[in-house]
Amino acid sequence: MKRIAFVFRLLVLLIFVQCKTDQKKQNEASVKSPNIMTISGYFGNIGDGTQVTLKNFGASSDTLSITYTQHKMFSFDIPKRDDTVIYEIDIKGFDGFLPVISSQNDLVIRMNIDDIYFSDISGDAANEGFSEYKRKKDQLDNQVATFTQLAQQANLNEEGEEEWNKRLRELQISVKTQYNDMIVKNINNFTSGLIMEDLLQGQIITPREGMVLFNKLPDSYKNSFGGKTTYQYLMLNQQ
């Protein structure tokens, strides 16, 4: 009888030790490496099993990872980078993509199912600044487009056309000022360089003005592929 009791106690002890060992392994597995960043996103409404793809942004668009939504959410764990690059997130069955700036922090995305590009990213200054910038740029672009359309539809005489052109120039100056304000607000992060690229592409600033801005931008942008390409363009167009 004593032997049976001893064996029983030994068995209980072994089970306890095994449970502790399993728990320790689970805890160790749940601790994320400090060299890994997580990009997670959530939708207001989307079906489970929807494919979400993480790619490198640019001409190659190499696929880095594929996952599927579960409970309206998804996540990617990827290595942190020493340099700054742009990723893109694609949602199968939906048009457009979402640019994401690489970060040393974990990022959380509130997905906009109506327009993926305008999803909100939080977690660091660069991505939060870029989310704000996209909304502001869309607003400013719509203002200029609406004003130009109204001017084209109006039956203006020479004096009226001159007044419209004057007001359009004032609007363009206001838009340029607001863009510059956004650069100043984001001058210490990567987003300032992306804004400058848009200003150059839209011919809102000249290459000479762009070079002045470029010299004020952070190294994270200057040393990136986009920064180096923009610098070459600016150097070739300084005359």
Backbone torsions as a table, in degrees:
resi	resn	phi	psi	omega
1	MET	NA	-42.5	178.6
2	LYS	-63.9	-36.8	-179.6
3	ARG	-65.0	-40.6	178.7
4	ILE	-63.3	-42.4	179.1
5	ALA	-63.4	-39.6	179.6
6	PHE	-64.5	-45.4	179.2
7	VAL	-62.0	-40.0	179.5
8	PHE	-62.5	-46.5	179.2
9	ARG	-63.1	-38.4	178.6
10	LEU	-64.4	-40.4	178.9
11	LEU	-63.8	-43.6	177.8
12	VAL	-60.9	-42.5	179.9
13	LEU	-62.6	-43.1	179.6
14	LEU	-63.6	-40.8	177.8
15	ILE	-63.1	-41.9	179.6
16	PHE	-62.0	-46.2	-179.9
17	VAL	-62.4	-41.7	-179.9
18	GLN	-63.9	-41.2	178.2
19	CYS	-62.4	-42.6	178.4
20	LYS	-62.3	-41.9	179.8
21	THR	-64.1	-44.3	178.7
22	ASP	-62.7	-41.2	179.4
23	GLN	-63.5	-40.6	179.1
24	LYS	-62.9	-42.2	178.9
25	LYS	-63.7	-40.4	178.9
26	GLN	-64.4	-42.1	179.2
27	ASN	-63.8	-41.5	179.4
28	GLU	-65.6	-37.4	-179.8
29	ALA	-69.6	-29.8	-177.1
30	SER	-81.0	-12.6	178.5
31	VAL	-80.5	115.3	-176.9
32	LYS	-78.3	142.1	177.8
33	SER	-62.6	141.5	177.7
34	PRO	-66.6	-11.3	179.6
35	ASN	-93.6	8.2	-179.1
36	ILE	-113.5	135.2	172.2
37	MET	-110.5	146.7	179.0
38	THR	-111.4	128.8	171.9
39	ILE	-108.9	111.7	-179.7
40	SER	-119.6	149.6	-179.3
41	GLY	-142.0	156.2	177.7
42	TYR	-140.3	148.1	-178.9
43	PHE	-111.4	154.6	172.1
44	GLY	-72.8	-36.4	-179.0
45	ASN	-158.9	114.2	175.1
46	ILE	-161.6	150.0	-177.4
47	GLY	-75.5	150.0	173.6
48	ASP	-64.1	147.7	178.2
49	GLY	86.4	6.9	175.9
50	THR	-73.4	129.8	-175.9
51	GLN	-75.5	131.9	176.6
52	VAL	-122.9	127.3	-175.3
53	THR	-118.1	133.8	175.0
54	LEU	-105.6	126.0	-177.4
55	LYS	-129.8	163.3	164.6
56	ASN	-73.7	137.8	178.5
57	PHE	-82.2	140.4	176.5
58	GLY	129.7	-166.4	-174.0
59	ALA	-62.0	-39.1	-176.3
60	SER	-76.1	-39.3	-178.8
61	SER	49.1	46.1	179.3
62	ASP	-63.4	134.4	177.0
63	THR	-75.0	126.4	179.7
64	LEU	-97.1	-37.4	-177.5
65	SER	-163.9	151.1	175.9
66	ILE	-128.6	135.4	175.8
67	THR	-140.1	-179.8	-177.0
68	TYR	-135.8	143.6	-177.5
69	THR	-66.3	144.7	174.7
70	GLN	-143.6	124.4	-175.5
71	HIS	56.0	39.9	177.4
72	LYS	67.7	19.9	-176.8
73	MET	-132.3	162.0	173.5
74	PHE	-151.4	164.9	175.3
75	SER	-157.8	151.7	174.7
76	PHE	-126.5	137.3	170.3
77	ASP	-110.8	117.6	-177.1
78	ILE	-133.6	155.6	179.2
79	PRO	-64.3	140.7	173.0
80	LYS	-69.7	151.4	-178.8
81	ARG	-113.2	151.2	174.8
82	ASP	-78.5	-31.4	177.2
83	ASP	-97.7	178.1	180.0
84	THR	-111.5	127.0	177.9
85	VAL	-132.1	172.6	177.2
86	ILE	-114.5	130.6	172.8
87	TYR	-101.1	167.2	170.2
88	GLU	-132.9	144.6	177.4
89	ILE	-113.6	126.3	177.7
90	ASP	-113.3	141.3	176.7
91	ILE	-113.3	118.4	-177.3
92	LYS	-61.5	131.0	-179.8
93	GLY	94.5	-3.0	-179.5
94	PHE	-126.5	142.5	178.9
95	ASP	-75.9	157.1	174.4
96	GLY	82.0	179.4	179.9
97	PHE	-149.1	167.0	179.1
98	LEU	-116.0	117.4	173.7
99	PRO	-76.4	138.3	-179.8
100	VAL	-131.3	127.4	178.9
101	ILE	-84.1	130.0	179.3
102	SER	-59.1	151.2	-171.7
103	SER	-146.7	162.3	171.0
104	GLN	-90.2	-4.2	-179.5
105	ASN	-110.5	161.4	170.2
106	ASP	-72.8	144.7	-177.6
107	LEU	-119.0	144.0	177.2
108	VAL	-123.5	132.7	-175.3
109	ILE	-118.0	126.5	170.4
110	ARG	-93.9	103.1	-171.1
111	MET	-72.5	137.0	175.4
112	ASN	-101.9	102.3	-173.8
113	ILE	-69.9	-21.4	178.9
114	ASP	-77.2	-30.9	177.2
115	ASP	-153.5	99.6	-174.5
116	ILE	-53.6	-37.3	-175.7
117	TYR	-58.7	-31.6	-175.5
118	PHE	-95.6	20.6	173.0
119	SER	-65.7	148.9	-178.0
120	ASP	-94.5	130.5	179.0
121	ILE	-113.8	131.7	176.1
122	SER	-127.2	156.0	178.9
123	GLY	138.5	-27.7	174.8
124	ASP	-153.4	166.9	-173.6
125	ALA	-65.2	-39.3	-175.9
126	ALA	-64.5	-49.4	-178.5
127	ASN	-71.0	-36.3	176.4
128	GLU	-66.3	-41.3	177.7
129	GLY	-64.4	-39.4	-179.7
130	PHE	-68.2	-37.0	176.9
131	SER	-62.2	-43.6	178.3
132	GLU	-65.4	-41.4	-179.4
133	TYR	-61.8	-43.0	-179.0
134	LYS	-59.6	-43.1	179.2
135	ARG	-64.5	-43.4	-179.0
136	LYS	-66.5	-42.0	179.8
137	LYS	-62.3	-42.4	178.8
138	ASP	-61.2	-40.7	178.5
139	GLN	-64.3	-45.2	-179.0
140	LEU	-67.6	-41.3	178.4
141	ASP	-60.9	-40.5	179.5
142	ASN	-66.3	-37.5	178.1
143	GLN	-61.9	-48.0	-179.0
144	VAL	-65.4	-42.9	-179.0
145	ALA	-63.7	-42.8	179.5
146	THR	-64.3	-44.3	180.0
147	PHE	-62.2	-45.1	-179.3
148	THR	-64.0	-40.3	179.8
149	GLN	-65.1	-42.1	178.3
150	LEU	-63.1	-39.7	179.6
151	ALA	-64.5	-37.4	-179.5
152	GLN	-71.5	-31.8	-178.3
153	GLN	-81.0	-25.6	-177.1
154	ALA	-72.7	142.2	177.0
155	ASN	-91.5	87.4	-171.4
156	LEU	-100.0	141.5	169.9
157	ASN	-82.4	-176.9	-175.4
158	GLU	-61.3	-41.3	-179.6
159	GLU	-67.3	-41.9	179.2
160	GLY	-65.5	-38.6	178.7
161	GLU	-64.7	-38.5	178.0
162	GLU	-63.6	-39.8	179.3
163	GLU	-66.8	-42.0	177.9
164	TRP	-61.3	-44.4	-180.0
165	ASN	-62.6	-36.5	177.9
166	LYS	-64.0	-44.8	-179.7
167	ARG	-67.3	-34.4	177.2
168	LEU	-65.2	-42.0	178.0
169	ARG	-62.6	-40.0	177.9
170	GLU	-63.2	-40.4	178.2
171	LEU	-64.9	-42.3	180.0
172	GLN	-63.8	-38.2	176.9
173	ILE	-65.4	-41.5	178.4
174	SER	-62.5	-42.6	178.7
175	VAL	-62.3	-45.1	179.8
176	LYS	-61.1	-40.7	178.9
177	THR	-63.4	-42.0	-179.8
178	GLN	-67.6	-36.4	174.6
179	TYR	-62.7	-45.9	179.6
180	ASN	-61.3	-37.7	177.0
181	ASP	-61.8	-37.6	179.0
182	MET	-68.8	-35.1	175.9
183	ILE	-63.9	-46.4	179.7
184	VAL	-59.8	-41.6	-179.1
185	LYS	-63.0	-31.8	-176.8
186	ASN	-110.2	20.8	-171.1
187	ILE	-60.6	-23.8	-178.1
188	ASN	-95.2	5.5	178.3
189	ASN	-134.7	171.3	-171.2
190	PHE	-58.4	-30.0	-175.3
191	THR	-59.7	-31.5	-179.8
192	SER	-57.6	-37.9	178.5
193	GLY	-68.4	-38.4	178.8
194	LEU	-65.5	-37.1	177.5
195	ILE	-65.2	-43.9	179.6
196	MET	-60.9	-38.8	177.6
197	GLU	-59.2	-42.8	178.8
198	ASP	-64.7	-39.0	179.2
199	LEU	-63.6	-40.3	178.1
200	LEU	-67.4	-45.0	-178.2
201	GLN	-63.5	-38.2	179.2
202	GLY	-84.6	3.9	-179.5
203	GLN	56.1	32.9	176.1
204	ILE	-81.3	-29.4	172.2
205	ILE	-125.0	156.4	178.2
206	THR	-86.3	161.7	175.2
207	PRO	-57.3	-33.3	178.3
208	ARG	-66.2	-43.7	176.0
209	GLU	-65.0	-36.5	179.2
210	GLY	-62.8	-38.0	179.5
211	MET	-65.6	-38.7	177.2
212	VAL	-61.4	-43.8	178.6
213	LEU	-66.4	-42.2	-176.3
214	PHE	-56.4	-40.5	-178.0
215	ASN	-65.3	-17.0	-179.9
216	LYS	-95.0	-7.7	-173.1
217	LEU	-78.3	157.4	-177.7
218	PRO	-70.9	157.3	-179.9
219	ASP	-62.1	-29.4	-180.0
220	SER	-58.2	-33.6	176.6
221	TYR	-84.4	-46.5	-177.3
222	LYS	-56.5	-36.6	-176.2
223	ASN	-88.1	-2.5	179.6
224	SER	-81.1	166.3	178.5
225	PHE	-59.8	-45.3	179.4
226	GLY	-63.3	-38.8	179.1
227	GLY	-64.5	-43.2	179.9
228	LYS	-66.5	-39.4	178.2
229	THR	-65.5	-42.7	179.0
230	THR	-64.1	-40.4	179.2
231	TYR	-61.2	-42.4	178.3
232	GLN	-61.8	-42.2	177.7
233	TYR	-61.4	-44.6	-179.3
234	LEU	-63.2	-41.8	-179.7
235	MET	-63.2	-36.4	-178.0
236	LEU	-77.9	-12.6	-174.5
237	ASN	-124.7	33.9	-179.4
238	GLN	-84.0	-15.1	-178.2
239	GLN	-70.7	NA	NA
